[in-house]
Amino acid sequence: MEFLYEYGLFLAKAITFVIVILAIVTIVISASSKQKHGKGELKITNLTDQLESLTHELKHELMDKKQFKAYEKSLKSDKKNKDKTTKNEELKPKTFVVNFKGSIDANEVSSLREEITAILAVATKADEVIVNVESGGGMVHGYGLASSQLDRVRQAGIHLSVCVDKVAASGGYMMACVANKVYAAPFAIIGSIGVVAQIPNFNRLLKKHDIDYEQHTAGDFKRTLTLFGENTDEGRVKFQKELEETHVLFKEFVGKYRPELSVEKIATGEHWYGQQAIDLGLVDEILTSDDVIMNLAKQRDVYKVQYQIKKKLSDKFAHGVSLSINALFNRLAEKNHSI
């Protein structure tokens, strides 16, 4: 029995070791493949036309022939009046919709920057941009860049709204807080204004199996904590200091865009649901993205803007593995309430 216990323990450690190595390899492959992507394609969808078409189909099914004929006659009359008005007036304002579903490394920012650039090339100050954000956060530099892309809209003097249907936590909220107005679904997860870093260390396992690991650096703090080397108290203190400094920058960033917030009160790393978040001032209105878009489509043309990067088969495989690992980390984060 003791042999089986020892064997099972060794097997568990070995599997953990292999998983970490695979994760590192996947990240490296994913990072290298990003540089080989070909040009992408910009796809524009008129959501106003799409909604009108859907309404027309439903009316056709629900109305009798006489009612539907009257409805179509009314539509033609409205269209004539609209065409006459359009000739004598300036073009009505437009709304551009962008979706951002972020992974741990926020690599989706590659598409976001192209979408924002395309919108800014044609948008006027009378127009509006809506970004549907869904992210539990991730790497600081990735989400910092994503937030900067949204800030480009505000700097251009164009109204920016962010809708959160599911989650905008940590780096996700870093993006959301840039908006002039933040909408959230009642049970959307909001906040988690904090910084977290988790790293396994296999040094004792390597020593147990007589495996040497060498790491050479120039600079006292080129590496603070490592996966395979022996970590020191000095390195841990430095690592914690860097986390605190990043947290300070995060709080200052949120305070810049939402000055009415009591930052110290909400920057505890906690998260809240939409209805609680509105009471704290983290969001402005409880509404789903569907309702926001439907309301706007009655007044103006709404366009969905999507930039799709062409990927090779190897890129798709690496991206798929990356998404699987990302989903695993997200599930673990949700269980520990540290998104």
Secondary structure, 3 states (H helix, E strand, C coil): CHHHHHHHHHHHHHHHHHHHHHHHHHHHHHHHHHCCCCCEEEEEEEHHHHHHHHHHHHHHHHCCHHHHHHHHHHHHHHHHHHHHHHHHCCCCCEEEEEEEECCCCCCCHHHHHHHHHHHHHHCCCCCEEEEEEEECCCCHHHHHHHHHHHHHHHHCCCEEEEEECCEEECHHHHHHCCCCEEEECCCCEEECCCCCCCCCCCHHHHHHCCCCCCCCCCCCCCCCCCCCCCCCHHHHHHHHHHHHHHHHHHHHHHHHHCCCCCHHHHCCCCEEEHHHHHHHCCCCEECCHHHHHHHHHCCCEEEEEEEEECCCHHHHHHHHHHHHHHHHHHHHHHHHCCC
